[in-house]
Every structure is written in structure tokens, then in C-alpha cells.
Amino acid sequence: MGSQTNILIVDDETAIVSMLEMMLKKEGFQSIDKAYTGQEAMDIIKEHQTDIIILDVMLPDGSGFDFCPKIRELTNAYILFLTAKVSDLDVLTGFATGGDDYVTKPFNPLEVAARIKAYLRRSSHSEAGYTYEKSTVYDFERFRLDESAGELMVNGNIVPCPTQVYLLLLFFCKHPNRVFSKADLLEAVWGFDHYADENTVAVHIRRIRERIEENPSKPELLLTARGLGYKLVKGQSI
């Protein structure tokens, strides 16, 4: 499953890095890079393709939250935070800076593997690499989502879209004009309803609106159905 997936582990605790590397290799992931500082991670990301980044929040040269926006300027790789903090504010900070998911320390390394495999299944990666199951373009006039290319185009321009934001938007595109509750979206897109909360969805909805709406504060496409959830409308005059 993971032989073509390039993973970067970023943590200053060598024992954790070694444990994760050993576990991931046992799970079939062979292309693994290691970094022990944020800057070292940045250098690796600049040099070659990175698909998944396991990023510790507490690094010797700064916070993973601070490095995340810089990483996002270079790649839309799936970013999984390792954090000892579990407050709502910390989780929202991680998502707001561009993260896709998180696990809290201490953690079972198999949980990290499970998150990665779930992500790979959701994003339709095949054993041969980046091969999508379908070649579908979803056209909503203001924006187009090309599933085969993994690209979001808004008014004709390609707009960077982090993994989890892309997957959530893709889910809406596949089910236009239908209302989904936050719980529905957590189950369908994140797949782990035991750790995420409804704030996760709200933050990612905002991140989608910042990309596809003319005015994110007055959405015309991704609408809120009060007390029910959200829907992506199609066929509406923009």
C-alpha cells in the first residue's frame, strides 16, 4: 500500500522517530525521511516530493504550528500533528495553520499508521502510486474541482488546497444540494469519530469558503442550514 508514499517524520525525540520509522516500515511504507528540527524538515521538503508529514508541535527551533504555514507554501502534503496538548484552542490552531489531523502523546504508533492508511484510502491512492479511481471534473461555475488531477481551480486559477480541505470539498461536490450534519461530515471525510469534534468541521468549512466564495463571510455556494449542517449548492446563479 505505502511503497510509493514518501513520508517525513519531524520530531526532536530520537526514540519517537525510531519507533515511528520501524512501525511504518513494518506496515509497508519504505520511503521515510527523518528530521529533528523544523528547519531540517523545510530543507528536506524543498529537495524532493513529500506526501505525508508527521509533525511534532514542540520542536527545538520553534513550534510546529509556526512551521506549518511555511510548509504549506511548499506542499499540500497531508500533515499529521503530534501534540501533547488537546485543548480546543490547540486543535483549532493546528487546523488554522494548515494541518490535516492530529494524535496526542503518548500514542500507539499503530494509530498513526491507521490514520495514514485511512487518508490514503480516502484520497484514492493505489498500490502503484498516485492513481485516482475516477477522472471526474466537478464544475460549479465559479470553481472547478478536477478529481483526477487533484486540483481546485477558482475563476480559472489553480488554488492551493490542503489535503483535508480538498477531501471535504470533494465530498460536497459528489453530493450537491444535500444537507450534511457535522457528524455526517466527520464520519464520511475524517473517518475517526472518536477524536475529532464539530469545531474541526467548522474550521475546514471556513477554509473552503476562503477559497471558493467571493465573500467568505457571505457564502453563496457552501451554505449553512441552520441547526442542520451544510450544503454545497449547484445551479444557483453566481
JOVENNOR-V148718 format. One record per residue. RES is the residue in three letters. SS is DSSP state (H for helix, E for strand, - for the rest). NEAR is the number of other C-alpha atoms within 8 Angstrom. D_FIRST is the distance of its C-alpha to the first C-alpha in Angstrom with 1 decimal. Layout:
BEGIN
{{RES;SS;NEAR;D_FIRST} {RES;SS;NEAR;D_FIRST}}
END
This chain:
BEGIN
{{MET;-;7;0.0} {GLY;-;9;3.8} {SER;-;10;6.0} {GLN;-;11;7.8} {THR;-;12;8.3} {ASN;E;12;11.8} {ILE;E;13;13.0} {LEU;E;13;16.7} {ILE;E;14;18.4} {VAL;E;15;22.0} {ASP;-;14;24.3} {ASP;-;10;27.6} {GLU;-;7;27.2} {THR;H;8;26.0} {ALA;H;6;25.3} {ILE;H;8;22.9} {VAL;H;13;21.1} {SER;H;8;20.9} {MET;H;9;19.8} {LEU;H;10;16.9} {GLU;H;10;15.9} {MET;H;8;16.1} {MET;H;11;14.2} {LEU;H;11;11.2} {LYS;H;9;11.2} {LYS;H;7;11.6} {GLU;-;8;8.5} {GLY;-;9;6.5} {PHE;-;14;7.5} {GLN;-;11;10.2} {SER;E;9;11.9} {ILE;E;10;14.1} {ASP;E;9;17.6} {LYS;E;9;20.4} {ALA;E;13;23.5} {TYR;-;12;26.4} {THR;-;12;28.3} {GLY;H;14;27.9} {GLN;H;7;29.5} {GLU;H;9;27.3} {ALA;H;13;24.2} {MET;H;9;26.1} {ASP;H;8;26.7} {ILE;H;10;23.1} {ILE;H;12;22.1} {LYS;H;8;25.0} {GLU;H;6;24.0} {HIS;-;6;20.5} {GLN;-;7;17.7} {THR;-;12;16.2} {ASP;-;10;13.6} {ILE;E;13;13.8} {ILE;E;13;17.0} {ILE;E;12;17.9} {LEU;E;12;21.6} {ASP;E;11;24.4} {VAL;-;10;27.5} {MET;E;9;30.1} {LEU;E;13;30.0} {PRO;-;7;33.0} {ASP;-;7;33.7} {GLY;E;9;33.2} {SER;E;9;31.3} {GLY;H;13;27.7} {PHE;H;10;29.2} {ASP;H;9;31.4} {PHE;H;10;28.7} {CYS;H;11;26.4} {PRO;H;10;28.7} {LYS;H;8;28.9} {ILE;H;10;25.2} {ARG;H;11;25.1} {GLU;-;6;27.6} {LEU;-;8;25.1} {THR;-;8;21.7} {ASN;-;10;20.3} {ALA;-;11;17.2} {TYR;E;12;16.2} {ILE;E;12;18.6} {LEU;E;13;18.5} {PHE;E;15;22.0} {LEU;E;12;22.9} {THR;E;12;26.4} {ALA;-;7;29.2} {LYS;-;6;31.0} {VAL;-;8;30.4} {SER;-;6;33.4} {ASP;H;6;33.2} {LEU;H;6;34.5} {ASP;H;9;31.8} {VAL;H;10;29.0} {LEU;H;11;30.7} {THR;H;9;31.2} {GLY;H;11;27.5} {PHE;H;13;26.7} {ALA;H;8;29.8} {THR;-;10;28.9} {GLY;-;11;25.5} {GLY;-;14;23.1} {ASP;-;13;20.5} {ASP;E;8;20.2} {TYR;E;10;21.5} {VAL;E;10;21.7} {THR;E;10;25.0} {LYS;-;7;26.0} {PRO;-;5;26.2} {PHE;-;7;22.6} {ASN;-;6;20.4} {PRO;H;9;17.4} {LEU;H;7;15.2} {GLU;H;8;16.4} {VAL;H;9;15.0} {ALA;H;11;11.5} {ALA;H;8;12.2} {ARG;H;8;13.5} {ILE;H;9;10.6} {LYS;H;8;8.2} {ALA;H;9;11.3} {TYR;H;8;11.8} {LEU;H;9;8.6} {ARG;H;8;9.6} {ARG;H;9;13.1} {SER;-;8;12.8} {SER;-;10;11.2} {HIS;-;11;8.5} {SER;E;9;7.0} {GLU;-;8;4.7} {ALA;-;6;8.1} {GLY;E;9;8.5} {TYR;-;7;11.1} {THR;-;9;12.2} {TYR;-;11;14.0} {GLU;-;6;15.0} {LYS;-;6;18.6} {SER;-;8;21.1} {THR;-;7;23.4} {VAL;E;9;26.0} {TYR;E;10;27.7} {ASP;E;8;31.2} {PHE;-;8;33.3} {GLU;-;6;36.0} {ARG;-;9;35.8} {PHE;E;12;32.1} {ARG;E;12;29.4} {LEU;E;13;25.7} {ASP;E;12;23.7} {GLU;-;13;20.3} {SER;-;11;19.2} {ALA;-;5;20.2} {GLY;-;7;19.4} {GLU;E;11;23.1} {LEU;E;13;25.9} {MET;E;11;29.4} {VAL;E;12;32.5} {ASN;-;6;35.8} {GLY;-;6;34.3} {ASN;E;6;32.8} {ILE;E;8;29.1} {VAL;E;9;28.7} {PRO;-;7;26.0} {CYS;-;9;24.0} {PRO;-;13;21.8} {THR;H;10;18.5} {GLN;H;10;19.9} {VAL;H;13;23.1} {TYR;H;10;21.5} {LEU;H;11;19.5} {LEU;H;11;22.8} {LEU;H;9;24.8} {LEU;H;10;22.5} {PHE;H;9;22.9} {PHE;H;10;26.7} {CYS;H;10;26.7} {LYS;H;7;25.3} {HIS;-;8;28.0} {PRO;-;10;31.1} {ASN;-;8;34.4} {ARG;-;9;33.0} {VAL;-;10;33.6} {PHE;E;11;30.8} {SER;-;9;31.7} {LYS;H;10;30.0} {ALA;H;9;28.7} {ASP;H;8;27.2} {LEU;H;12;25.4} {LEU;H;15;24.1} {GLU;H;10;22.6} {ALA;H;7;21.3} {VAL;H;11;19.9} {TRP;H;8;19.3} {GLY;-;8;18.5} {PHE;-;8;20.1} {ASP;-;10;23.8} {HIS;-;4;24.8} {TYR;-;5;24.7} {ALA;-;8;25.3} {ASP;-;8;28.8} {GLU;H;9;30.5} {ASN;H;7;31.3} {THR;H;10;27.6} {VAL;H;11;28.0} {ALA;H;8;31.4} {VAL;H;11;30.3} {HIS;H;12;27.5} {ILE;H;9;30.0} {ARG;H;9;32.4} {ARG;H;9;29.8} {ILE;H;10;29.2} {ARG;H;12;33.0} {GLU;H;9;33.6} {ARG;H;8;31.6} {ILE;H;11;32.8} {GLU;-;11;36.2} {GLU;-;5;39.5} {ASN;-;8;40.6} {PRO;H;10;37.9} {SER;H;4;40.7} {LYS;H;5;41.9} {PRO;-;11;38.8} {GLU;-;7;39.5} {LEU;-;10;36.0} {LEU;E;11;33.9} {LEU;E;10;36.7} {THR;E;8;37.3} {ALA;E;9;38.7} {ARG;-;5;40.9} {GLY;-;4;40.0} {LEU;-;9;37.2} {GLY;E;11;34.4} {TYR;E;13;33.4} {LYS;E;14;33.2} {LEU;E;14;32.5} {VAL;-;11;35.5} {LYS;-;8;35.6} {GLY;-;5;38.8} {GLN;-;6;40.7} {SER;-;3;42.9} {ILE;-;5;41.7}}
END
